[in-house]
Amino acid sequence: MATDITVENEDEVRKTSWEAFVKQDVLNFLLEHNLQAITADDGAGKKAVIKRTAKGDYSVQITSNEIL
């Protein structure tokens, strides 16, 4: 019998939802307002930059800082 794999690490769950937020809501905001670039920062070390390339594509860069 197959079982589902769940992510127990809370930081991993936040990372997934941050990436989904950037790739959906932030990208949609950029498109709706016809912007060339947008930067999002969650205040806790996660940042995202979405830019329109010369070819008309969109480049998404997501970074995070973690204190160990």
N, C-alpha and C positions, 0 to 999 in steps of 0.2 A: 504494500500500500504506500503510495507516495504522500509525502507531507510537504506542506508549504514552508519555505524558509522565511523567517521573520528577522528583521533587523532589531536587535536589542539595544544597540548603542544609540542614545538619544541625539548625539551630535550628528550622526549619519542621517537620521530622520530630518533634522533641520536643514542639512546640506541639500538633500533631495528637494525639499519644499522651496528653498531659496532658489535653486536652479530652475524649478518649474515656474516660480513667480517671475523670474527674469525673462525666461524664454517665452512666456505667455503674456502676462499683464504688462510688463515694461515694454516689450517689443510691440504689442498692440498700441500702447500709448504713443510710442515713437511714430508708428505708421499713421495713426489717426491725426496727429498734429504735424505730419510731414517734416520731421526733424532729421538732421544729418547724423547726430550722435546724442547719446544720453548716458549718464553715469548714475548708478544707484549704489547707496552705501547703507548697510543696516545698522551701523554704529557699533557693531560688535566684532569688526574685523573682516566682514565679508563685503566684497565690492564687485560690481559688474559694470562693464562698458559695452555698449552696443553702438556700432558705427556702420554707416552705409559705405560700401566700397565703391571704387570708380566704376566697376562693372554693374553696380546696382544691387549687389548681394548685401547681406547683413552679416557682420562679423561680431560674435559674442565672446567676450573675455570675462571669465569669472575667477576671482582670486579670493583667498582667505588667509588670515593670519591666526595661528594657534599658539597659545602659550602652554608650554610643557613644564 
